[in-house]
């Protein structure tokens, strides 16, 4: 399907460009550009089975294919002095790349929809200690993208019997004790892959022998690294004499990418404030007419490297909300010191509606423009939250807090505290410009849905 749709998008883009750019008349050149572009998409493995359907790597490879195609076209245009190729370089390929990204997003939505219905999943058997197996299963089920369907588990333990003993775990799936029975369970369940969830009792030899035993079944082995919360682009594997060496790039908190991020913040916030001015004025009138008090609410939050700033929001509660908080503290449903109630009596009628769709946070584009916040980042914490930080939680402050972020698109106030911290730390360690665009896109859906907002 990807081959067919990619071909259709590329050919449609080049054909439309040739039709609009009347006078080109170089059919051979158009065919050559399309063939080159499709070849680059293939060479850069933009349709790799292990990347499509989840994560940002697929999108990054499509963008990289566009850049590489533009580079090759530029060289050919200069060497052969084909002036028409310059317009293709500046117009057709960038527009086509956007079309390819849109096509991939649509097909990904279709694939994920089928996966949620139980189709197009990889049936897997999870192998490891009881703790590692339980953790791997929990993470696979927690994932927003359904990819693997666990059809059985193998508990790595000393076997006291020479026969295969199968029992059902609490998920109702078959479970076997002893990795020597892996082949039998794989054959019985028809699994496509075996996930080794952690170190095995027999060491590295166990994994090697397991791979040899599974050769006859043509089952893939997937090794789960003990290094968690590290995004794929930061990991490179380089084998040295049969020993796979995993290189992990250190997270970056300065440099060119942060300049680009700040540039994106300035342009994005200016554009948003200009575009949303009528909506901001309307909401201001609604807030003022709904209840007595100021239109805006300033709340002290902690930003980059522990600096404090005033975060701007539309007032969504009664004017004396802070005075009433002590009377309601026993009903706190928030995470830690963050006070949250699903049915907070202090929230006004307009405020309840604004909160559901995150409209009360729109004035924070001004904080982004000022440099207090970023468009995407960790959730801006309260000073009391920061004072209660333990361990490495303060790493959330290594980059600017965001108007939106992984916390915003993953459940918001419904998330337990430890999961909210994990998502923020994951973002801090693995953020990227393309990842920010994906989070902003997902934010639009969350704003319309309103789930987890109170």
Buried (B, 14 or more C-beta within 10 A) or exposed (E): EBEEBBBEBBBEBBEBBBEEBEEBEBEEBBEBBBEBBBEBBEEBBBBEEBBBBBBBBBBBBBBBBBEBBBEBBBEBBEEEEBEBBEBBBEBBBBBBBBBBBEBBBEBBEEBBEEBEEEEBBBBBBBBBBEEBBBBBBEEBEEEEEBBBBBBBBBBBEEBEEEEBEEEEBEEEBBBBBBBBBBBBBBEBBEBBBBBBBBBBEEEEEBBEBBBEBBEEBEBBEBEBEEEEEBBEBBEEEEEEEEEEEEEEEEBEBEEEEBEEBBEBBEEBBEEBBEEBEEEBEEBBEBBBEBBEBEBBBEEEBBBBEEEEBEBBBBBBBBBEBEEEBEEBEEEBBEBBBBBBBEEBEBBBEBBBBBBBBBBBBBBBBBBBBBBBBBBBBBBBBBEEBBEEBEEEBBBBBBBBBBBBBBBBBBBBBBBEEEBBBBBBBBBBBBBBEBBBBBBBEBBEEBBEEBEBBB
